Amino acid sequence: MHADMSFIGLFLQASVLVKLVMLTLLGLSIASWAVIIQRRKMLNSARLKSARFEDTFWSGVDLNRLYKELTARGESVAGLEAMFVAGFKEYSRLIKVNSKSPDAVMEGTSRAMRVSLSREMEKLENNLPMLATIGSTSPYIGLFGTVWGIMNSFIALGTVENATLAMVAPGIAEALIATAMGLFAAIPAVVAYNRFATQAEKLEMAYANFMEEFSNILQRQAYSEKEAV
């Protein structure tokens, strides 16, 4: 009687531990792809929103009107929009009580934008450590299943007198599937993590550059209001 060498057949013939390893890797692969799809949409959306907001900001729009439009949207603001709202809100509050001290105004404004930057980066980098973990651990989980399966195959082989390749091949094949599944889960996760980490880093640089440029604009405005007092 020939052993079923299909994937399903080898899975059904595998030991309980190897089955658990395969199911674990399948779950990790599904979770990895779910994160990849979600992060891809998130980062693409953040990049497009950043580009649109910068076009609007540098078009010469009145900052007070832009601030009112964004605050009217409520929780939907994100990225550069959120940093602008946080900075301009703090600037407007501080300039009323510290109009004679532009440095104090700018210190508070910069602090508010740095906090906003930290929150936005936390959103962009959310679940990236999960991809890194799946990418680094999946091959070892698969290798564990392979070693266990091969070990059981040779133990069973030692109990018979006339060993043949046909007897040991199914056990080795089912064991090697665990390694293949580990690589199947790890490779997309590693590639996606490196790509998304690079995109998040580029967005962080864009956010930081905007924060500096916006701070310079507010600083000039703060000194202008000081001279007018």
C-alpha positions in Angstrom: 0.0 0.0 0.0 1.5 3.3 -1.1 1.6 6.2 1.3 -0.3 9.3 0.3 2.4 11.8 -0.7 0.0 14.8 -1.1 0.3 17.7 1.3 -3.0 16.8 3.0 -2.0 13.1 3.1 1.4 13.9 4.7 -0.3 16.3 7.2 -2.8 13.6 8.3 0.0 11.0 8.6 2.2 13.3 10.7 2.6 13.0 14.4 0.5 15.2 16.7 3.4 17.5 17.5 4.3 18.0 13.9 0.7 18.7 13.1 0.6 21.4 15.9 3.8 22.9 14.4 2.2 23.1 10.9 -1.0 24.6 12.3 1.0 27.1 14.3 2.9 28.1 11.2 -0.3 28.4 9.1 -1.7 30.7 11.8 1.4 32.8 11.8 1.3 33.0 8.0 -2.3 34.2 8.0 -1.6 36.7 10.8 1.4 38.0 8.9 -0.5 38.5 5.7 -3.3 40.3 7.6 -0.8 42.7 9.1 1.0 43.2 5.7 -2.3 44.1 4.0 -3.3 46.5 6.8 0.1 48.1 7.1 0.3 48.6 3.4 -3.0 50.4 3.3 -2.0 52.5 6.3 1.4 53.6 5.0 0.1 54.4 1.5 -2.7 56.4 3.0 -0.3 58.3 5.3 2.0 59.1 2.4 -0.8 60.4 0.2 -2.3 62.5 3.0 1.1 63.9 3.8 1.6 65.0 0.2 -1.9 66.5 -0.1 -1.5 68.4 3.1 1.9 69.8 2.2 0.5 71.0 -1.1 -2.3 72.8 0.7 -0.1 74.2 3.4 2.5 75.6 1.0 -0.2 77.0 -1.3 -0.4 80.1 0.9 -3.6 79.2 2.6 -4.5 81.2 5.8 -3.3 79.2 8.8 -6.2 80.1 10.9 -8.7 79.0 8.3 -6.7 75.8 7.7 -6.7 75.1 11.5 -10.5 75.6 11.7 -11.1 73.3 8.8 -9.0 70.5 10.3 -10.4 70.8 13.8 -13.9 70.7 12.3 -13.1 67.2 11.0 -12.3 66.0 14.5 -10.6 62.6 14.9 -10.0 62.1 11.2 -6.9 64.2 11.2 -3.6 62.3 11.1 0.0 62.6 10.1 1.1 66.2 9.2 -2.5 67.4 9.8 -2.4 66.2 13.4 1.0 67.8 14.0 -0.1 71.1 12.5 -3.3 71.1 14.6 -1.3 70.3 17.8 1.3 72.9 17.1 -1.0 75.7 16.0 -3.4 75.1 18.9 -0.6 75.3 21.4 0.9 78.4 19.7 -2.5 80.2 19.7 -2.9 79.4 23.4 0.6 80.5 24.5 0.8 83.6 22.3 -2.2 85.1 24.2 -0.4 84.8 27.6 3.3 85.0 26.5 3.2 87.4 23.6 6.3 89.2 25.0 8.3 86.0 25.3 8.5 84.3 21.8 11.1 81.8 23.0 8.7 80.4 25.7 5.9 80.3 23.1 8.0 78.3 20.7 9.3 76.0 23.3 5.8 74.9 24.2 4.7 74.8 20.6 7.7 72.6 19.7 7.0 70.3 22.6 3.4 69.8 21.5 4.5 68.9 18.0 7.1 66.5 19.2 4.4 64.7 21.3 2.2 64.6 18.2 5.1 63.3 16.1 5.7 60.5 18.6 2.0 59.5 18.5 1.9 59.5 14.7 5.0 57.3 14.5 3.5 54.9 17.0 0.6 54.5 14.6 2.8 54.0 11.6 5.0 51.4 13.4 2.1 49.5 15.0 2.4 45.8 14.4 5.8 46.0 12.7 7.4 44.2 15.7 4.9 41.4 15.1 6.2 41.0 11.5 9.8 41.0 12.7 8.9 38.3 15.3 7.2 36.1 12.8 10.0 36.5 10.3 12.7 35.6 12.9 10.9 32.7 14.7 9.0 30.9 12.0 12.0 29.1 10.4 13.1 27.8 13.9 9.5 26.6 14.6 9.5 24.8 11.3 13.0 23.4 11.9 11.8 22.0 15.2 9.0 20.2 13.5 11.4 18.8 10.9 13.9 17.6 13.5 11.1 15.9 15.5 9.6 14.3 12.4 12.9 13.0 11.1 13.8 11.7 14.6 10.5 9.7 14.8 11.1 8.4 11.3 14.5 7.0 12.2 13.2 5.6 15.5 10.5 3.7 13.5 13.1 2.6 11.0 15.2 1.1 13.7 12.4 -1.3 14.7 12.3 -3.1 11.3 14.9 -5.5 9.9 14.7 -4.7 6.2 14.5 -0.9 5.9 13.7 0.6 2.5 13.5 4.1 1.1 9.8 3.8 0.7 9.4 3.2 4.4 11.3 6.3 5.5 10.5 8.7 2.7 6.9 9.7 3.8 8.1 10.5 7.3 11.0 12.6 6.1 8.7 14.3 3.6 6.2 15.3 6.2 8.9 16.5 8.4 10.4 18.7 5.7 7.0 20.3 5.0 7.3 21.9 8.4 10.5 23.7 7.4 8.9 24.7 4.1 5.9 26.2 5.9 8.3 28.0 8.3 10.0 29.7 5.3 6.7 30.4 3.7 5.6 32.3 6.8 9.0 34.0 7.4 10.0 35.3 4.0 7.0 37.6 3.3 7.1 38.8 6.9 10.8 39.8 6.7 10.4 41.4 3.3 7.3 43.4 4.4 9.0 44.4 7.7 12.0 45.9 5.9 9.9 47.7 3.3 7.4 49.1 5.9 10.2 50.1 8.3 11.9 52.0 5.5 8.6 53.7 4.5 7.9 54.7 8.1 11.4 56.1 8.5 10.9 58.2 5.3 7.6 59.5 6.7 9.3 60.3 10.0 11.9 62.4 8.2 9.2 64.2 6.3 7.2 64.9 9.5 10.4 66.1 11.3 11.2 68.4 8.3 7.7 69.9 8.3 7.9 70.4 12.1 11.1 72.4 11.7 9.7 74.5 8.8 6.4 75.1 10.6 8.3 76.1 13.7 10.3 78.7 11.8 7.1 80.2 10.4 5.5 80.4 13.8 8.7 81.8 15.3 8.7 84.7 12.8 5.1 85.3 13.5 5.7 85.3 17.3 8.5 87.9 17.0 6.3 90.0 14.7 3.5 90.0 17.4 6.1 90.9 20.1 7.2 93.9 18.1 3.6 94.9 17.5 2.8 94.9 21.3 
